[in-house]
Structures are given as structure tokens and as C-alpha cells.
């Protein structure tokens, strides 16, 4: 049995951030989707209910700041 292609199939593409003690650290592309979904959820659901007098751009800005 040859498992020579398993490591190629299981690796995910990411943005390299650097190394810590020789261990590569990277940011997976799926985190961008998570960032967008959480920002959208806060900007359209939570903030309009809790802070009625904020403007819509402020909902989105605060959602992005909160998620980051």
C-alpha cells in the first residue's frame, strides 16, 4: 500500500505568517469567510437591536472591529 499522495491531498492552502520555534504558522483562507459571516451577523442582527440610534455603516464597522 502506498500512502504517498495522502499528505498532498490533506494539506490546505494558507497565508504564511511566519515560524515559531521552526513550526510554520499560517492563516487558513476559511477564516476570511468566518470573519465575513460573524461581521454580517453582528451588523444585521445584534447591533440594530441593541443600539437603535447608530447608523448602518457604524453597525458594519463595529461588527468588523468586534470580530477582529
C-alpha positions as CSV (number, residue, x, y, z in Angstrom):
1,X,0.0,0.0,0.0
2,X,1.3,3.4,-0.9
3,X,0.3,6.5,1.0
4,X,2.5,8.8,-0.9
5,X,-0.4,11.1,-2.1
6,X,-2.2,11.5,1.3
7,X,0.0,14.3,2.5
8,X,-0.5,16.2,-0.7
9,X,-4.3,15.9,-0.5
10,X,-4.6,16.8,3.2
11,X,-2.6,19.9,3.1
12,X,-4.6,23.1,2.9
13,X,-3.5,26.3,1.3
14,X,-2.9,29.2,3.7
15,X,-1.2,32.5,4.0
16,X,2.1,32.0,5.8
17,X,2.6,34.3,8.8
18,X,6.0,33.0,10.0
19,X,7.5,30.4,12.2
20,X,7.7,29.9,15.9
21,X,10.4,27.5,17.0
22,X,10.6,26.2,13.5
23,X,6.9,25.4,13.3
24,X,5.2,27.1,10.3
25,X,2.3,29.4,11.3
26,X,-0.3,30.2,8.7
27,X,-3.8,31.8,8.3
28,X,-6.2,29.5,6.5
29,X,-8.5,31.0,3.9
30,X,-11.6,29.8,5.6
31,X,-11.0,32.4,8.4
32,X,-12.0,35.1,5.9
33,X,-15.4,33.5,5.4
34,X,-15.8,33.2,9.2
35,X,-14.8,36.9,9.6
36,X,-17.4,38.0,7.0
37,X,-20.2,35.8,8.4
38,X,-19.6,37.0,12.0
39,X,-19.4,40.6,10.9
40,X,-22.6,40.3,8.9
41,X,-24.4,38.6,11.9
42,X,-23.5,41.4,14.3
43,X,-24.2,44.2,11.8
44,X,-27.6,42.9,10.8
45,X,-28.8,41.2,13.9
46,X,-27.3,42.2,17.2
47,X,-26.3,45.9,16.8
48,X,-29.5,47.2,15.2
49,X,-31.5,45.8,18.2
50,X,-29.2,46.9,20.9
51,X,-28.1,50.3,19.5
52,X,-31.1,51.7,17.6
53,X,-29.6,55.1,17.1
54,X,-26.4,54.0,15.3
55,X,-26.1,54.4,11.6
56,X,-25.9,51.3,9.4
57,X,-22.2,51.9,8.4
58,X,-21.4,52.1,12.1
59,X,-23.1,48.7,12.6
60,X,-20.8,47.2,10.0
61,X,-17.7,49.0,11.3
62,X,-18.3,47.9,14.9
63,X,-19.1,44.4,13.7
64,X,-15.7,44.2,11.9
65,X,-13.9,45.7,14.9
66,X,-15.6,43.2,17.3
67,X,-14.8,40.2,15.2
68,X,-11.2,41.3,14.6
